[in-house]
Amino acid sequence: MTKLVESIEFEPEAHTRPFWEAARADRFEMPYCDSCSRFHFYPRPLCPHCGGFALVWRGAAREARIVALTTVYRAPSPVFEADVPYTLGIAQTLVGPCLFGRIIGGGETFVGMAVRIDFEHSPGEDRVVFRPHAPPE
Amino acid sequence: MAWDAVIVGIGESDLGRVPGVSSLQLMAQAARAALDDCGLRMADIDGLITTPLRLRPMNPPATLLASAFGLSPAWQSTMDLAGASGTAMVHQAAMAIQTGQCTSVLCVGGQNLLSHGSRSTAVQAMAQSGVAHSEFELPHGPLVASLYALVASQHMARFGTTAEQMAEVAVAFRANAAFNPKAHKRELISIADVVASRPITSPLKLLDCSLVSDGAAAFIVTANNPAKDLNQTGVSILGVGYGQRSGYIGETDELVTTGAKESGARAFRGAGLTPDEIDVAELYDCFTITVIVELEDLGFCPKGEGGRFVEGGRLRYDGAFPTTTHGGLLSCAHPGIAGGMFHVVQAVRQLRGAAGAVQVEGAETALVHGNGGVISTHCTIILGAEHTV
């Protein structure tokens, strides 16, 4: 068997590293194309919308909406066994791109729920989390 | 336009739990069965396609197989479109023949996914196989099933699809598998059994998920006028299409419409057929929701209607739209990337009129669909019985 990963640590790639550096400083940034004025995510080597290379990292609003979710009852590997059950989701940001993360904070979870994009920091590890967030009426 | 290449031989190894047999031995069994089926010898094979094995590092699999089988192929390829590899192999073998590279291509793949380690290590290996993004998804702990569960959650929220409707797919494919003597799981199950099975990653339960199996499949594609007399008449390739809309699942907000829409439309255009002219479908079924989305995207029912479409046993061998009549990944076998090859093998059986108890009477057209990654990359092929050409 190819060596199975027993930890959730990873080494960022050159084109993703700025995301994690910003996250460590509690800033939410995504790649932004100066040619076509659009954000994208996950980070890519060029703009997936226009093919341009004029990419910069830019802060974006943290408000997002859950478009899909699942609660995991069977851990994929021993490292996650203590966590089950946990809820994962895809959240769409106000500027379009989506992110994958854990939904935390308890309470009811559902497709369409409003969340705020946040980070959890622990030694050697930063993770995107989604917290339930009541949008202003 | 039919291609100048036909599928002439099909074969499978022992399937299910096959302890003490290596991946190479399983593939050798399947290759031998396909050669015997059509009356070719290994020495007649001058082209070879296989899929990667993800259990251990190795030489490029096609080169490894060529030397293991004593072949010196004029053309070979190790192709990886994940679950779409089975259908894409048919097309790529036909292209190699049509462009004059070779005349008889052995397509073979499979592995001892279950007996190599354990079910748990296989589940872990698949979760870590690259299907989840290594930085933005994998560290959160998704199973492969979790990534498809996301699709199911959006389908349910948008269209009112129910757990019971998804269960219909598993129940129908098990009913089909009950007649397949090689199938890994043959005991009949009910909708209640599926819904009450162990929750894995909501809304998917254990019986919504495909198996972990040992096994290999093979088929042989030859020029339309082979050099020697064969035991079988060829099954024709009428249309082929590929499609891809997304890569990683976490990058998209549109989870319920996939590249199967384009792959299907291209295959139908090539074949000059419409969905209502398909007699039997062999759809990739890694999870029950996969089949529901494919039925919609391939045009067998409108978007959002897949749940209602599968109700009442419609996909059973004796239902209104017989689908995945060998039992599929849910009930026949899922040994990894090669899992979609069994769908091709069964489509050939149906078009030969040799599918036994699950034979669709008078089947002249079959659509086979492969889905790779998490609803990412798709290849649809439409096959025809010999006399339809």
Interface residues (C-beta under 8 A of the other chain):
Chain A: M1 T2 L4 V5 I8 E9 F10 P12 E13 T16 W20 F41 Y42 V67 A68 L69 T70 T71 V72 Y73 R74 A75 P76 S77 V79 F80 D83 Y86 L88 G89 I90 Q92 P97 C98 L99 F100 G101 R102 F110 V111 G112 E125 R127 V128
Chain B: R54 L55 R56 P57 H116 G117 T121 V123 Q124 A125 A127 Q128 H133 S134 E135 F136 E137 L138 P139 H140 G141 P142 L143 S146 A149 L150 V151 A152 S153 Q154 M156 A157 R158 R198 P199 I200 T201 S202 P203 L204 Y248 I249 G250 E251 T252 D253 L255
